Amino acid sequence: MLLTKPRADRVVLYNISWQQFEKLLADLGESRAARFAYDNGTLEIMTPLPEHEYYKETIGISIQDIAEVLEQDYESLGSTTWKREIEKAGVEPDNCFYFQNESKIRGKLQFNLEQDPPPDLALEIDVTSKSLSRFPIYARLGVPEIWCYDSGELKIYQRSGKEYIEVQNSSIFPTLPIQEIPGLIEQNRNYGRISLRKAVRAWAREKSGEL
């Protein structure tokens, strides 16, 4: 038997109505550490641990650094709760971003997916396998692209109908080899946050021809 260190705490609840899901969100508020994912009656509650949060922050900041190097307007909305009652779907990503639709939501602080576009990009950190697949949830919410980090690999998935397919090039940064970002992080992890950010920015300039 292979034992691995636990890297996240979670509980999965079944037969949870939409009203119960909404009440839990309201009762626990926005200051909680736990993250929710809801799929048609199944609710996963996960409390992330430090490794998960490190890669969430590091990759999220890298996305922002790249956007600024390329002078692309964006909005980062972290682990906002995205939900659609009609689809019985709700999720709190590790991070999420607007790029293509940034101008449509610029300045907004409240969102309704019945009226507003969903984030253009969701980031999921899978340092430990999640019990509840996020892909069907994101598909019903209409999120076009997901980046998934797991065990040193960053994979890109794009929505195709009700499913996601893995692709090599991101619609957000189509000229950049996004899969190289984890390697940059590992090469610079022991040199501190400032050195890492400088390395990511230099990489973005080199790969995009902005030198």
ABEGO torsion letter per residue (X at the ends): XBBBBBABBBBBBBGBBAAAAAAAAAAAEAABABBBBBBGGBBBBBBBBAAAAAAAAAAAAAAAAAAAAAGBBBBBAEABBBBBAAAGBBBBBABBBBAAAAAAABGBABBBAAABBBBABBBBBBABBBABBAAAAAAAAGBABBBBBBGGBBBBBBBBEABBBBBABBAABAABBAAAAAAAAAAAAAAEAAAAAAAAAAAAAAAAGAX
